[in-house]
Amino acid sequence: MKTKLHIFKVVANHLSFTKAAEQLFISQPAVSKSIRNLEEEYHVTLFIRKRNSIELTNDGKAFLIYVNKILEIYSQMENQFLHKNEEFPDMINLGVSTTLANYIIPKVIAKFRTQFPKTHFKITSGNSEEIEALILNQELNFGITEGKNTNPKLHFKKFVKDEIVLVTNAKNITGKKDTIDINVLKQVPIIEREMGSGTKEILHEYLKKHIIGKLNTVVTLNSTEAIKNYLLHSDNYAFVSIHAITEELMNNKLKIIDVKDLAIERWFYFVSRTGFQSSHMDFFEKYIFDNYNF
C-alpha cells in the first residue's frame, strides 16, 4: 500500500504519468496500473484524463491530503524504529544548487532535525562548478548539482529530474489556450532571470540549439521568487523550474502553458568524492530522496 500511495503522490506532484515514471524509475504502464488499482479499491476517480494532460479531481485533492498524512506516519515509523540508534556528525556541510536550496532542501532538513536535533547544517548554494570544486577541496561533505561534470574524482547518483516550464497567472485571460506554438511564444511578454542564472543559461542554450531565436523579454529579475510575485500581478509569462511552483499550481495561482515541441529538462545528482561516501551520507541521501516531496 505504501508504494501505491507514494506513486499516487508523485503523479499528483507532476500531473503526469510519464514524468512520475521517470522519477520512480518504473514503467509508465506500472504507474497507470497502480493508480487504477487505487481508484478501484476506493471507488473513486482520482484524475481527469485529458488528451495531453491530467488533473486532480476534487476527490483526488482530498485523497492527496490523506496520502500526505499516511506517508508522513510511515516515514516517522521508519525513522523511529529503523534508525533510532543512528548517530550523525555534529556538523554536515552540504552544497546545493540554488533551486533546490530555495524550494526543497530546507523543509527536508527541518524534518531531519526533529529526529537528529544535535546535527547542525551549513548549506552552501551556488552553481554546479562551484559546489563540485568545494567537494573536491573537502570543504563540503557532499552536494546536489546538475551533474554536468564528468570528473572521475567525483561520484554522481541521480536524485530528481527538473523541468523548466512556461507559466503564467492562472487568471490570465489572454492565455486561454493551455498549449501554444513557438511563434506565439516569441510574441508573449516574458519575465526572465538575470545573467548568470542557471535557469536562464539552460533556457538560452535550448533556444540556441533549436534555432528558436530571442524571446520578447520585457522585465529581468534576480530571483525566482521575484518572478513568481510579478506573475501573480500581471498577465506576463516566465520559464521557471517546476519545483519552484508546486504550491502555486496546487493553489491555482499559476498555470503551466505547454509549448509544442519544446521540452527543457535536466537532472539533479547527489555528488560526493569518489570512494569517500560514508554510511551516514548514504542514509542522509536516502532520507532526502524519501522526503523531499512531502
ABEGO torsion letter per residue (X at the ends): XAAAAAAAAAAAAAGBAAAAAAAAGBBAAAAAAAAAAAAAAAGBBABBBBAABBBBBAAAAAAAAAAAAAAAAAAAAAAAAAAAABBBBABBBBBBBAAAAAAAAAAAAAAAAAABAABBBBBBBEBAAAAAAAAAAGABABBBBAGABABAABBBBBABBBBBBBBBBAABAABABABBBAAAAAABBBBBBBBGBAAAAAAAAAAAAAGAEBBBBABBBABAAAAAAAAAABABBBBBBAAAAAAAAAAGABBBBBBBGBBBBBBBBBBBBBGABBAAAAAAAAAAAAAAAX
